[in-house]
Amino acid sequence: MAFLVFLNVMEENPTKETLDEWHNDPSNWKWGIFYYNKKDRRVFLSKRLSFLGFTMNFANPNTLLVLIGFMLALEVITEFLHFIY
């Protein structure tokens, strides 16, 4: 959990209004579903329709690290379950 908090540390500390502007700007949403904004240092943020959950900022290089971590964790769990059963 501390790793995820570390990834969300922002270099410039934009205001809430700026973050909302970026989130609501259609040019930051590729195909309407992928958030891509190099100025925004957040890794996780709410989807365009916030009641649907969260998405990732695919312009942030740390997003790749998080995705690789999720895939590795899934692989370890899968191999562990195969080993048990």
C-alpha positions, -999 to +999 in steps of 0.1 A: +000+000+000+028+024+008+042+017-027+009+030-043+009+061-021+045+067-032+034+065-068+007+091-063+031+118-050+028+147-073+058+168-083+040+201-088+009+197-065-018+209-089-049+224-074-082+204-073-096+227-100-067+218-123-071+181-116-108+184-124-101+203-156-077+176-167-101+149-158-130+165-177-109+174-208-120+150-236-085+153-252-070+134-222-093+104-228-082+082-257-111+064-273-131+077-244-118+051-219-080+054-216-068+084-195-035+098-210-022+130-195+016+136-191+010+166-168-010+145-143+013+125-121-014+104-105-013+067-114-049+059-102-079+082-107-116+078-111-131+069-144-151+094-164-182+081-147-168+079-112-194+053-100-177+028-124-145+027-104-110+037-111-086+037-141-049+044-146-031+073-162-013+055-191+010+085-197+026+080-163+056+057-165+048+042-131+016+028-145+037+002-164+054-009-132+020-013-114+006-033-143+037-056-143+033-060-106-003-070-109+005-095-136+034-110-116+011-113-085-015-130-106+010-154-120+024-162-085-011-169-072-019-191-102+012-211-098+007-215-061-029-228-066-016-252-093+010-264-068-016-270-040-042-287-062 
